[in-house]
Amino acid sequence: MKAPSSPATRLIHARPDSSGSTRVETVGPAIQKGSTVLISRAADVYDESRPTYGRMGLATHDALSAALCELEGANYVSLYPSGLAAMTAALTAVLKSGDDILVTDAIYKPTRRYCDEVLTRFGVSVRYHAPDLDAAGVLALAGPATRLIVLESPGSLTLEMQDAPGVARLARKRGILTLIDNTWAAGALFRPLAHGVDISVQSLTKYACGHSDILMGSAATARPDLAKALENGVRDFGWATTAEDAYGVLRGLRTLHARLTRQGENGLKIASWLQRHPKIARVLHPALPADPGHAIWRRDYSGAAGLFAVELTPCPSAAVDAFLDRLEIFGLGFSWGGFESLALPCDPQLKSRRLSDARKGPLIRLSIGLEDPDDLIADLDAALGVIP
Ligand SMILES: *Cc1c(COP(=O)(O)O)cnc(C)c1O
């Protein structure tokens, strides 16, 4: 056919000549955007082994998934538009009506809400276990209907360490699946799949992205049957993420180890300083030798993240607000894992917990960024000074 002469048709089909060998290689992948995938032969239109539509991800997503497989030691990683979506999708992919799940009481609060409000409506029984229970104690709670144990280590806000390898070993013997929210370790400081955990979920929004400007999540597994279940879950629910976001997270991953190392060191320096401050009752940080979870952290983790919490000595809530408002370098906000330091008061979120909490003073979570730790210490020192 001769080239169409209509300007409208020519504009729509204008493309560079792809026959030559002038392809340019860049360090990052191409940002490939698309809903429609052009299929070269009619016989391939319904070939399910090839990408035929953009929703399941294209070249940029494939590049990110490959990097995450490397990070997690996984055969398969699925991507979701947020960390919460990764948790809810992974849960939904493996559960059915009549199943029972044992969830850590220190689970990320929106995940707890999904379990209590949604899973229960679909006939899943949801029970909680204490985040500082040992592996045998967790398994002692399991019954014949228990299908899955959900871990998060260290726990959200209160940072209890869980014996994930121990739980995974005992659970596997009884045919029970294990899933961990591994956002704190970012897939780098602790590799759950190598320790026998079946599914490793993380919010890529945090350390993987590292710049507080993208929401994304992942679920990783080394088991082919679970890979199929996760993949079907993405397909059936219609989850999709943008190529730009996949590109941004992949860029973040390239510097993940360097940022985590520095943020972990800065965090530990600040945590040690806080431990000696008279307005601090307790520092909740598994890398501190005095922490109840320290032995597990030392055994299983290759380093510390920059996220921990402090319990202030008991004081009125107005004093907590005055302390937070006095901080100049620390921002006040949810989320964490970015290059900038953040503080967050936690007490309202802890009200949903079922199990005992020996705390007397208010709990503040700190996410340590890449600023000079001495500047952050000076900021905390000045702000703690306003507490009577
Ligand atoms: C932030 C967070 C999530 C949810 O991630 P989003 O990307 O914000 O949806 C899940 N688990 C933990 C432990 C988190 O801190």
Ligand as a Chemical Component Dictionary entry (heavy atoms), coordinates in Angstrom:
data_LIG
# 
_chem_comp.id                   LIG 
_chem_comp.type                 NON-POLYMER 
_chem_comp.pdbx_formal_charge   0 
_chem_comp.three_letter_code    LIG 
# 
loop_
_chem_comp_atom.comp_id 
_chem_comp_atom.atom_id 
_chem_comp_atom.alt_atom_id 
_chem_comp_atom.type_symbol 
_chem_comp_atom.charge 
_chem_comp_atom.model_Cartn_x 
_chem_comp_atom.model_Cartn_y 
_chem_comp_atom.model_Cartn_z 
_chem_comp_atom.pdbx_ordinal 
LIG C1 C1 C 0 3.414 2.526  54.861 1  
LIG C2 C2 C 0 3.275 1.100  55.189 2  
LIG C3 C3 C 0 2.442 0.276  54.456 3  
LIG C4 C4 C 0 1.547 0.800  53.377 4  
LIG O1 O1 O 0 2.247 1.329  52.310 5  
LIG P1 P1 P 0 1.609 2.427  51.324 6  
LIG O2 O2 O 0 2.507 2.378  50.164 7  
LIG O3 O3 O 0 1.628 3.712  52.071 8  
LIG O4 O4 O 0 0.219 1.960  51.024 9  
LIG C5 C5 C 0 2.379 -1.061 54.771 10 
LIG N1 N1 N 0 3.109 -1.560 55.779 11 
LIG C6 C6 C 0 3.928 -0.798 56.510 12 
LIG C7 C7 C 0 4.718 -1.406 57.614 13 
LIG C8 C8 C 0 4.031 0.565  56.248 14 
LIG O5 O5 O 0 4.808 1.331  57.016 15 
# 
loop_
_chem_comp_bond.comp_id 
_chem_comp_bond.atom_id_1 
_chem_comp_bond.atom_id_2 
_chem_comp_bond.value_order 
_chem_comp_bond.pdbx_ordinal 
LIG C1 C2 SING 1  
LIG C2 C3 SING 2  
LIG C2 C8 DOUB 3  
LIG C3 C4 SING 4  
LIG C3 C5 DOUB 5  
LIG C4 O1 SING 6  
LIG O1 P1 SING 7  
LIG P1 O2 DOUB 8  
LIG P1 O3 SING 9  
LIG P1 O4 SING 10 
LIG C5 N1 SING 11 
LIG N1 C6 DOUB 12 
LIG C6 C7 SING 13 
LIG C6 C8 SING 14 
LIG C8 O5 SING 15 
# 
